[in-house]
Amino acid sequence: MENRHVVIIPIEIDEEKEASYLAAWQDAAEVMAAQPGFIRTYMFRTIVPGSKFPLVNVAE
C-alpha cells in the first residue's frame, strides 16, 4: 500500500479577501505541483451561506 497523506484545511476568510486569496492559492498550487510526491490539490467552496469556513483545501 502506498504511503499517502491527505491534508484538509478549512479556511476562514472575509468575503472581500477571498478573490485575492484564491489567486495566491492558485500560484502556490502550481509551485507545489512541481514538487516530488505531490499528487493533487482541490479548493472547495461551501454552499452554506454564512459558513465559518467558506473554503476548504484538500491536498494529497
N, C-alpha and C positions, 0 to 999 in steps of 0.2 A: 504494500500500500504506500502511496506517495505521502510525503511529509508536507501537507498543505496547511496553510493558516488562512483564516478569514478574519478580516478586521471590519468591524461595524462601528461607524462613528456618527452618532446623532449630532446634528449641527443646529445650535440655537443662534439665530441671526435676525436682525431687524430687516424688514422688507425692503427698505431703501438701500441697504448694503448688499442685498442678495445678488444682483447682476454683476457687480464688481468681484464679489467673492467667487461666483461661478466662472468668471473669466480667468481668475488666478488659479482656480482649481483645475481648469482645462489645461493651462500651461504646465502645472505641476504633474498632471496625469500623463502628459506627453513625455516629460522627463522620466517619470517612474516606469513608463512602458519600455524604455530602453535599458532598464536595469535587469541584471540576472535574477531569475526566479520570479519575476513579476508576471502574473498571468493576466489579470484584467481588473478594472475598477468600474463601478457604476455610481451615479448620483441619482437618488430618488427624491421626488418631491411629494409631500403629503397631499392628500385630497381633503384633509380635515381642516376647515377654516379655523384660524386662531391656534393652531397646534404650537406647542412649546418648541418642537423641533421640526421646522418646515422642510429641512433637507436631511437626508441620511446617505452617507457614503459607505459603500460596501466594496472592499478590495480583497483580492486573492494574491 
